[in-house]
Amino acid sequence: MKFKLGALMFIMLLLTAACGQVTKETLSPVPTNRIVDSGKRIVILPFADYTPDSSPELYWRRNLLVTESLEDEFARFGLATVMEEDVVEYLMDEHIIEPPEVFFVDTPNNNYMRKEIDSGDWSSEMMAELQYAITRNEEVEKQEQKQPDNAVGGSALHISLTTPEVTKIGDYFGVDYIIRGRLIEFEKGVARDDFNPFHVGFLPFFFNSSQRVLFGLAKSENYELMDKMAIGGALGTVIGHHNENFPFDEDTDTKTSGHPLFGTTETDVTDYHALNTALWGVAGASAAYLAHNGGKVPRAVVQIRIMVQDAHTGRLVWSNRSEVEVIPESIYANQEYRKLVGKAIHMATSSLVANFIASAEGDLLTVPVPASNPAAPLEVSENK
């Protein structure tokens, strides 16, 4: 009875121990009590997107991530930023950028919607909405083409961001600097030529290194798979040849006929040496196949260029770029692309803003506020 009562109490303890939540702050606010206001303000304009395979949705997402990170980095040095919504509204009112609902016939936006319709992955209602949007965009384009060059809303009023426009923005918002930039690279993929066993695992490390030493760099991934399976099969065959009785031991069958003293004895031995050798060879090739398909290290590459112009004169004050590649620190680290690209953006913007402050605003380098940790510990492979 005592045993049953103790077991019941232990089970109840396990059930009640999981009640509640575990809260972890992965991104801490900038400690404003340690920021000394510099008295200067800046405007961050939407970045130009030159990334490959870009789409409107991905562009706005990337631009938002970079802008938010830049605002935090400038805030660390006491530089106030204008509200992004106010900036976008001003640029649309001045016809410097187009509102999201205005698309033209041959723009990537319409082509993207046509591609989504052709894919057939959407419901009939959604495809009908996409088709309506394309039709509406074509009608808007035809109407604008019929308008005279000086008509309000016509395409002739799309204004380039020249030096007078930059100074006009500066006067409108009362700022000191105009921040512009380019999104050059936002790459999501798998790191190649990673021979760290703590990144890829020990089995992939063995086959990756041995394949590269024996065969060098293959033309494609399929050839590297064949090379690794050849190494695994050969190695397994050698191991199996020296293990005659594993996993199958030899069978001995003894038969005796007639009288035990005068009868004949026949011994039949079944040897599984060849079978063991073949099994070991197959096992080695299979291990190479699994190692080739495993051991993939996710990576995120971000390359950003930032230009800073004097808001009063339009003069280019500073320009630089940074490229950061981030991979997980080990096989147990967070593998999500969202975390990797967040860390890459944070590192790129942090180094660029620090370089700008050191070049143009050296007085603000007294006691910079430490940056917050936006993600789990990750290893930064490259920063240039």
PyMOL commands that set and color helices and strands:
alter all, ss='L'
color gray80, all
select helices_A, chain A and resi 2-17+32-34+56-76+84-93+108-119+124-146+155-157+163-173+197-200+202-215+221-241+273-293+337-360+362-365
alter helices_A, ss='H'
color red, helices_A
select strands_A, chain A and resi 41-44+48-49+80-81+177-191+251-257+264-270+297-310+316-328+378-383
alter strands_A, ss='S'
color yellow, strands_A
deselect
rebuild
show_as cartoon
